[in-house]
């Protein structure tokens, strides 16, 4: 059995080297290292840097998205909150800590780069998800995402890519990521209050079952209430810590910038480790280009596809530029990352505790409990959409729900086992499944980006004519694969 496990680990490690770098000892050969940033730069240039140019408009659209036209539908804000629920999880706490531990403070800079460029990428993929969405099983609901826009936009010859993407996403978000989230939650709670991780797993699994069996409307309502509250509370504590240590911020910023380009070495130290870990953890935190958020972005009932593109851009900004930066500041101000072998969420806990006292560890555990739990719920819906795409049966959804709940228990068991090897294996499996997902999606959105920019042009043309809320008329455009009935506003 151990021999088989060792072989599995070797395969996972090889796949990680291929996707994230390290082949023949050359870190920049990683497929995603050379794809993510150039793709984000390309989309930024094509959109004339919409993430900066329309930053104010993006904020206004997100606020306006709180309201919805139809009682039974999912609003743009609820779709935002559901995707933010998946984004603002362990990536914002444990992910930042892992990046700093493995790559040093400079990894934070590359997380920022992935986020700023990723905002344009997120706009493209979520706009495409809206363009190619289809009606859901319940009145007023929709389904869509990369699997849908690959098949509809690129045609049946690309069916293999849509199926591959769905399988990778189900493995990644339906199973492995949820084990990572529950593991971080159970570890933090055990460290703060000495509660058995298996007990935590049982309680979390029960609550998650109640919510996910309620469907997308139940998930959206839950996320729409919990996500804004938990984000504001965490930000408030972070702002207090930063204010207390305001005089140290220039030095911290200088350390991040020097380490980002290999001027100084810290943490794991090499420039390759800094860049690779920053991009990996940045992608894990904001998911831009990964193809995850479009699955829920497509569910929103909006008047124009670009509305959800703006809303999801805001989600990337909130998660990485705001929340991840606050986490990084707490860790770097405390200097705990330079002492011993503290890693993962415990690093964030110890860092905050060193600044505010023992209650800091409990606060991180409390915050992570909500962050990770909402991530579980958001992740669930991503995978459910792809299970439905592949099987189209209620029984397949039921089976998926059972396996989803079992992986939550698996993550807490890893925490209970106390094995560092098991913890590392979970993260490596997450990286591999995420990497194959992202590779499939990036190829698709590059090929379909012309459609997204055509839709962007339509939106901006209406704005220039003084139309406050542009409305998309699909009949004006010859877009292959679009469902005109979905966009028939009559």
C-alpha positions in Angstrom: 0.0 0.0 0.0 2.8 2.4 0.9 4.6 1.6 -2.4 1.4 2.6 -4.3 1.1 5.8 -2.3 4.7 6.6 -3.0 4.1 6.2 -6.8 1.0 8.4 -6.6 3.1 11.1 -4.9 5.7 10.9 -7.6 3.2 11.4 -10.3 1.6 14.3 -8.5 5.1 15.9 -8.0 5.9 15.4 -11.7 2.7 17.0 -12.7 3.4 20.0 -10.4 6.8 20.5 -12.0 5.2 20.5 -15.4 2.5 22.9 -14.6 4.2 25.2 -12.1 7.9 24.9 -13.0 11.0 23.0 -12.1 11.4 20.8 -15.1 15.2 20.1 -15.5 15.7 22.6 -12.6 14.4 25.5 -14.7 11.5 27.1 -12.8 10.1 29.3 -15.6 9.2 26.3 -17.8 6.0 25.8 -15.8 3.1 25.9 -18.2 1.0 28.3 -16.1 3.9 30.5 -15.1 4.3 31.4 -18.8 0.5 31.5 -19.5 -1.2 33.3 -16.6 0.6 36.6 -16.6 0.9 37.0 -20.4 -2.8 36.2 -20.8 -3.8 38.7 -18.2 -1.5 41.3 -19.8 -3.1 40.6 -23.2 -6.6 41.0 -21.9 -5.6 44.2 -20.1 -4.2 45.7 -23.2 -7.1 44.6 -25.4 -9.6 46.1 -22.9 -7.4 49.2 -22.6 -6.7 48.3 -18.9 -10.4 48.2 -17.9 -9.5 47.3 -14.3 -8.0 50.8 -13.9 -10.0 52.8 -16.5 -13.4 51.7 -15.2 -12.5 51.1 -11.5 -15.1 53.6 -10.3 -17.8 52.2 -12.7 -16.9 48.7 -11.5 -17.7 49.7 -7.9 -20.9 51.3 -8.9 -22.1 48.3 -10.9 -21.3 46.0 -8.0 -23.4 48.1 -5.6 -26.2 48.4 -8.1 -26.1 44.6 -8.5 -27.6 44.2 -5.0 -31.0 44.7 -6.5 -32.6 42.1 -8.8 -35.4 42.4 -11.4 -37.1 39.1 -10.7 -37.9 37.6 -7.2 -36.9 34.0 -8.1 -33.6 34.9 -9.8 -30.0 35.2 -8.5 -28.8 38.9 -8.4 -25.4 40.0 -9.6 -24.4 40.7 -6.0 -25.5 37.3 -4.8 -23.4 35.7 -7.6 -20.5 38.0 -6.5 -20.9 36.9 -2.9 -21.1 33.2 -3.8 -17.8 33.4 -5.8 -16.3 35.6 -3.1 -17.3 32.9 -0.6 -15.1 30.5 -2.5 -12.3 33.1 -3.0 -12.1 34.5 0.5 -11.2 31.2 2.1 -8.0 29.6 3.1 -6.3 31.3 0.1 -6.7 34.6 2.0 -5.2 33.3 5.2 -3.4 30.0 5.0 -2.5 30.5 1.3 -0.8 33.8 2.0 1.1 32.2 4.9 2.2 29.2 2.7 3.4 31.6 0.0 5.5 33.6 2.5 6.9 30.5 4.1 7.8 28.9 0.8 8.9 31.9 -1.2 9.5 34.7 1.2 7.9 38.2 1.4 8.5 38.8 -2.3 5.7 36.3 -3.1 3.2 38.9 -2.0 4.3 41.1 -4.9 3.6 38.4 -7.4 0.2 37.8 -5.8 -0.6 41.4 -6.5 0.5 41.1 -10.1 -1.7 38.0 -10.6 -4.6 40.0 -9.1 -4.3 43.2 -11.1 -3.8 41.4 -14.4 -6.3 38.7 -13.3 -9.0 41.3 -12.9 -9.1 41.7 -16.7 -8.9 37.9 -17.1 -11.9 37.5 -14.7 -13.8 40.1 -16.7 -13.3 38.1 -19.9 -14.2 34.7 -18.5 -17.3 35.9 -16.6 -18.6 37.9 -19.6 -18.3 34.7 -21.7 -20.1 32.7 -19.0 -23.0 35.2 -19.3 -23.0 35.3 -23.1 -23.3 31.5 -23.4 -25.4 30.7 -20.3 -28.6 28.6 -20.6 -31.8 28.4 -18.5 -31.6 26.4 -15.3 -34.0 23.7 -14.0 -35.8 26.2 -11.8 -37.7 29.2 -13.2 -35.5 32.4 -13.1 -32.2 30.5 -12.7 -29.4 29.9 -15.2 -26.4 27.6 -15.6 -23.1 28.2 -17.4 -19.4 28.3 -17.1 -16.3 27.3 -19.1 -17.7 23.8 -20.0 -20.7 25.6 -21.6 -18.8 28.3 -23.4 -16.2 25.9 -24.7 -18.8 23.6 -26.2 -21.1 26.3 -27.5 -18.5 28.9 -28.5 -15.8 26.6 -30.0 -18.2 23.9 -31.3 -18.5 20.1 -30.9 -14.9 19.5 -32.1 -13.9 21.0 -28.7 -16.2 18.8 -26.7 -13.1 16.9 -25.3 -11.9 20.2 -23.8 -15.2 21.0 -22.1 -15.4 17.5 -20.7 -11.8 17.6 -19.5 -12.4 20.9 -17.8 -15.5 19.6 -16.0 -13.6 16.6 -14.7 -10.7 18.6 -13.5 -13.0 21.2 -11.8 -15.0 18.5 -10.1 -11.8 16.9 -8.7 -10.4 20.3 -7.7 -13.4 22.2 -6.3 -15.8 19.3 -5.5 -13.2 17.3 -3.7 -9.6 18.3 -3.1 -10.1 22.0 -2.4 -12.8 21.2 0.2 -10.4 18.8 2.0 -7.9 21.7 2.1 -10.5 24.1 3.4 -11.8 21.8 6.1 -8.2 20.8 7.1 -7.3 24.5 7.6 -10.5 25.1 9.6 -10.1 22.1 11.8 -6.4 22.9 12.4 -7.1 26.5 13.4 -9.9 25.5 15.8 -7.9 22.8 17.4 -4.9 25.1 17.9 -7.0 27.9 19.4 -9.5 25.9 21.5 -8.2 22.3 21.6 -11.3 20.9 19.9 -11.0 17.5 18.3 -10.7 18.0 14.5 -13.0 15.0 13.8 -15.7 16.7 15.9 -15.2 19.8 13.9 -15.5 17.8 10.7 -18.8 16.2 11.8 -20.4 19.5 12.7 -19.2 21.3 9.5 -20.3 18.4 7.3 -23.8 18.4 8.9 -24.3 22.2 8.4 -22.9 22.0 4.9 -25.3 19.2 4.0 -28.3 21.4 5.1 -27.2 24.3 2.9 -26.1 22.4 -0.3 -29.2 20.3 -0.4 -31.2 23.5 -0.5 -29.8 24.4 -4.0 -28.3 27.5 -5.6 -30.9 29.9 -4.1 -30.1 28.7 -0.6 -26.4 29.0 -1.3 -26.7 32.5 -2.7 -28.8 33.8 0.2 -26.3 32.3 2.7 -23.3 33.9 0.9 -25.0 37.2 0.4 -25.4 37.7 4.2 -22.3 36.0 5.6 -19.5 37.1 3.2 -19.9 40.9 3.6 -20.0 40.6 7.4 -17.0 38.3 7.7 -14.9 40.4 5.3 -15.7 43.7 7.1 -14.9 42.2 10.6 -11.5 40.8 9.4 -10.6 44.0 7.6 -11.4 46.0 10.8 -9.0 44.0 12.9 -6.3 44.1 10.1 -6.6 47.9 9.9 -6.1 48.2 13.7 -2.9 46.1 13.5 -1.6 48.0 10.5 -2.4 51.4 12.2 -0.5 50.3 15.3 2.6 49.4 13.2 2.2 52.2 10.6 5.8 53.3 10.9 7.0 49.8 9.9 5.0 49.7 6.6 7.6 51.4 4.4 10.2 48.9 5.5 7.8 46.0 4.9 7.0 47.3 1.4 10.7 47.6 0.7 11.3 44.1 1.8 8.5 42.8 -0.4 9.9 44.6 -3.5 13.5 43.6 -2.9 12.7 40.0 -2.3 10.3 39.9 -5.3 13.1 40.4 -7.7 15.8 38.5 -5.9 17.7 41.6 -4.6 17.5 40.0 -1.1 16.8 36.4 -0.2 14.3 35.3 2.4 12.1 32.3 3.1 12.9 29.7 0.5 14.9 32.4 -1.1 15.5 31.7 -4.8 13.8 34.0 -7.4 12.1 31.0 -8.9 10.5 30.0 -5.6 9.4 33.6 -5.0 7.7 34.0 -8.4 6.2 30.5 -8.5 4.8 30.5 -5.0 3.4 34.0 -5.4 1.6 33.1 -8.7 0.4 29.7 -7.3 -1.0 31.1 -4.1 -2.3 34.2 -5.9 -4.2 32.0 -8.3 -5.5 29.9 -5.4 -6.7 33.1 -3.6 -8.4 35.0 -6.5 -9.1 32.2 -9.0 -8.8 34.6 -12.0 -8.3 32.6 -15.1 -9.0 29.4 -13.3 -12.5 29.0 -14.7 -14.2 28.6 -11.4 -16.0 31.9 -10.8 -17.8 31.8 -14.2 -19.8 28.8 -13.0 -21.6 31.0 -10.5 -21.2 34.2 -12.6 -23.4 32.6 -15.2 -26.2 32.1 -12.7 -26.8 35.8 -12.2 -29.8 37.4 -13.9 -28.3 40.6 -15.4 -29.3 42.9 -18.3 -25.9 42.8 -20.0 -23.1 40.1 -19.9 -20.5 42.7 -19.0 -22.3 43.5 -15.7 -21.1 40.2 -14.2 -17.7 40.8 -15.7 -17.4 44.0 -13.7 -18.8 42.4 -10.6 -16.3 39.5 -10.7 -13.4 41.9 -11.3 -14.4 43.5 -8.0 -14.3 40.1 -6.3 -10.7 39.6 -7.4 -9.8 43.1 -6.1 -11.5 42.5 -2.7 -9.9 39.1 -2.2 -6.2 39.6 -3.2 -5.5 43.3 -3.2 -7.4 44.0 0.0 -7.8 40.9 2.2 -4.6 39.0 1.2 -2.6 42.2 1.6 -4.0 42.6 5.1 -3.0 39.0 6.0 0.5 39.5 4.6 0.9 42.8 6.5 -0.1 41.0 9.8 2.4 38.2 9.1 5.3 40.5 8.0 4.8 43.0 10.8 5.1 40.2 13.4 8.3 38.6 11.9 7.0 35.2 13.1 7.6 33.8 9.6 11.4 34.1 10.2 11.4 32.0 13.3 11.2 28.2 13.4 9.1 26.0 11.1 5.7 27.6 11.6 3.6 27.3 8.4 0.1 27.4 7.1 -2.7 28.9 9.1 -0.8 28.6 12.3 1.7 31.2 11.0 -1.2 33.7 10.6 -2.5 32.8 14.1 0.9 33.1 15.8 1.5 36.4 13.9 -1.7 38.0 15.1 -1.2 36.7 18.6 2.2 38.2 18.8 0.6 41.6 18.1 -2.6 41.6 20.1 -2.2 38.7 22.6 -3.5 35.2 22.9 -7.0 36.2 21.6 -5.5 36.8 18.2 -5.1 33.0 17.6 -8.8 32.5 18.5 -9.8 35.4 16.2 -8.0 33.9 13.2 -9.6 30.5 14.0 -13.0 32.2 14.2 -12.4 34.1 10.9 -11.1 31.1 9.2 -14.1 29.1 10.4 -16.4 31.4 8.4 -14.0 32.0 5.5 -13.4 28.3 5.0 -17.0 27.3 5.5 -18.3 29.8 2.9 -15.5 28.5 0.6 -16.9 25.0 1.0 -20.3 26.2 -0.1 -19.0 28.2 -3.1 -16.8 25.4 -4.2 -19.7 23.0 -4.0 -21.8 25.0 -6.5 -18.9 25.3 -8.9 -18.6 21.5 -9.1 -22.4 20.9 -9.1 -22.7 22.9 -12.3 -20.1 20.7 -14.0 -21.6 17.5 -12.7 -24.9 18.6 -14.2 -23.1 19.5 -17.5 -21.7 16.0 -17.7 -24.7 13.9 -16.5 -27.9 16.0 -16.5 -29.5 13.8 -13.8 -30.7 14.5 -10.2 -29.1 11.1 -9.1 -25.7 12.2 -10.2 -26.1 15.5 -8.2 -27.1 13.4 -5.2 -24.0 11.1 -5.5 -21.8 14.2 -5.9 -23.2 15.7 -2.7 -22.4 12.6 -0.7 -18.8 12.5 -2.0 -18.4 16.2 -1.4 -19.3 15.7 2.2 -16.9 12.8 2.6 -14.0 15.0 1.4 -14.8 17.5 4.1 -14.3 14.7 6.6 -11.1 13.7 4.9 -9.6 17.1 5.4 -10.4 17.1 9.1 -9.0 13.6 9.4 -5.7 14.8 7.9 -5.7 17.5 10.6 -6.4 14.9 13.3 -3.6 12.7 12.0 -1.1 15.5 12.6 0.9 14.3 9.6 2.9 17.0 7.8 3.3 14.7 4.8 -0.5 14.4 4.5 -0.9 18.2 4.7 1.7 18.7 2.0 0.1 16.1 -0.2 -3.3 17.9 0.0 -1.8 21.1 -1.2 0.1 19.4 -4.0 -3.0 17.7 -5.2 -4.8 21.0 -5.1 -2.1 22.6 -7.1 -2.2 19.9 -9.8 -5.9 19.8 -10.2 -6.0 23.6 -10.2 -3.2 23.7 -12.8 -5.0 21.4 -15.3 -8.2 23.4 -14.8 -6.5 26.7 -15.5 -4.7 25.3 -18.6 -8.0 24.2 -20.2 -9.7 27.5 -19.3 -7.0 29.8 -20.4 -6.8 28.2 -23.9 -10.6 28.5 -24.2 -10.9 32.2 -23.2 -8.0 33.2 -25.4 -9.7 31.6 -28.4 -13.1 33.1 -27.4 -11.8 36.5 -26.3 -13.0 38.2 -29.5 -16.6 37.6 -28.3 -15.9 39.1 -24.9 -14.4 42.2 -26.4 -17.3 42.6 -28.9 -19.6 42.6 -25.9 -17.4 45.1 -24.1 -17.6 47.4 -27.2 -21.4 47.1 -27.1 -21.5 48.0 -23.4 -19.2 51.0 -23.8 -21.0 52.2 -26.9 -24.2 52.4 -24.9 -22.5 54.1 -22.0 -21.2 56.7 -24.4 -24.7 57.3 -25.6 -25.7 58.1 -22.0 -27.5 54.9 -21.2 -27.1 54.3 -17.5 -27.7 50.5 -17.5 -26.8 49.1 -20.9 -29.0 46.2 -22.2 -27.7 43.4 -24.3 -29.5 42.6 -27.6 -28.1 39.3 -28.8 -29.9 39.6 -32.1 -27.6 42.4 -33.1 -24.6 40.1 -33.2 -23.9 36.9 -35.0 -22.4 35.0 -32.1 -22.1 31.3 -32.6 -23.8 29.1 -29.9 -25.6 31.9 -28.0 -29.1 31.1 -26.6 -31.1 34.0 -28.0 -34.1 33.0 -25.8 -32.1 33.7 -22.7 -31.4 37.3 -23.9 -34.8 38.1 -25.3 -35.8 40.9 -23.0 -39.3 40.9 -24.4 
